Amino acid sequence: MINVIRSRVGNRAKVLAVCSGVLISGGVAGCAEQPGGEDAEEVEFASADQAITANGDPLPGISAADFAEAKAAFATVEGLDDGLGPIFNEKGCGNCHTQGAVGGAGVQIERRFGTFTSTGTFNSLANKGGSLRQLFTVGSFTGAGGKACNAPLEVEPPEATVHAGRLTTPLFGAGLIDAIPDSVIVANANAQPTSIRGVVNRVKVLLGNPADPNQVLNSTHVGRFGWKAGIASLVQFSADAYINEMGITTQHCIGGTSLTTFATESKPNGIAQPAGCDDRGPGGAGIPAGTDDGVGSCAGGLTEIQEDVDLFFKFMTFLAPLPRLAIDPNTNLAGGTAFNKAGCAGCHLLKDYVTPAHPANGVPANFTFRPRSDFLLHDMGTLGDQIGNDGDSKATTRLMRTAPLWGLHARTKFLHDGRASTIEQAIAAHDGQAAASKAAFNALSATEKSAMLAAMKSD
């Protein structure tokens, strides 16, 4: 049952909807009428901005000096002597995350591959370097002890029958997303009609924020980062990108235990490089042999995240959402109403999230934000990339996380593989659980489409 409470803000109608007992400001998240319904509730596409004035601004909670230090680390271009390689996708985080400001979406498309077994389950071809294929190699260089080294370039092996691209995702507001309680994402799924109900992706925490009791090492937490929502912790997201995108391996200390999950070098097409020929990472006292950088000894119950990973984490945590472009309030309302009428708000929720009273990661408490995502996995039919974990069914490989829709005005590529250069093209590619909403969008009047697209492009 939907209880709708209307109030007046200036001359505009604002809607509060209560779905399954959860108060949602500004939208009818997960409990909207069926796509195309003429009685769709009026709802603003965007709620009030929270005093973020410029692209790349930090959220409150970090000093200007600390944010500048973290941003500089994020933008640093790495080299062989930093541990870059033997294969990699870019030489610095900031080289990929460029659109709108440092930390934004990118235009690079990384590559994934795999195949399906005779029983129909996914095989990442890990022994061939899958499922991620790094695009570059450090090539020929002088390694440890003057050794002549030549790291080969990865290729997609002939055994691969699935080939997919992955676009660099924007990181604006990532710390706010990191602070969302699991229960809120679970409630998103419970509130959705069965025809579009998403899947909560519960994953193991391989490296969490030591200050967050919900991110205890090896515990289970709701995934929310990445195109498949496969990572639940922003700290882990940092370490994972450092090794997979730049080839820089790291060691950490958690409660006196040396954590080496991210300490193994990538192997070009599954072939380990000769000792001393993966890169020229600095290593150091107490850091496992072959690991590029780390904390060192974990004696005395030490808990410490490797410095670069920690700085990346801090930068992403406090990088604010992009401010919206100016938009007429009537267009904002008409656009949100059309978005809701088409059924897009069933997954791209027009709902305000609010950070907890005491966020463990330090972002502002009781901060309202609207990323327009349920952070659930949905069957996207032909739009699904068919990449998964070993043993996943074909249906599972079609699941994709609902992408947040904030900051669209700073982007030039859309969808997981960047195939769309316009929002209209992205909508046209939707399939599976989103097919009905695509059809409903096509059935909107020209005026409704114009308002909806204007609202989206202002965000």
Summary of the structure (lengths in Angstrom):
residues: 459
radius of gyration: 22.5
end to end distance: 30.7
largest distance: 74.2
contacts: 1594
relative contact order: 0.19
helix: 28%
strand: 19%
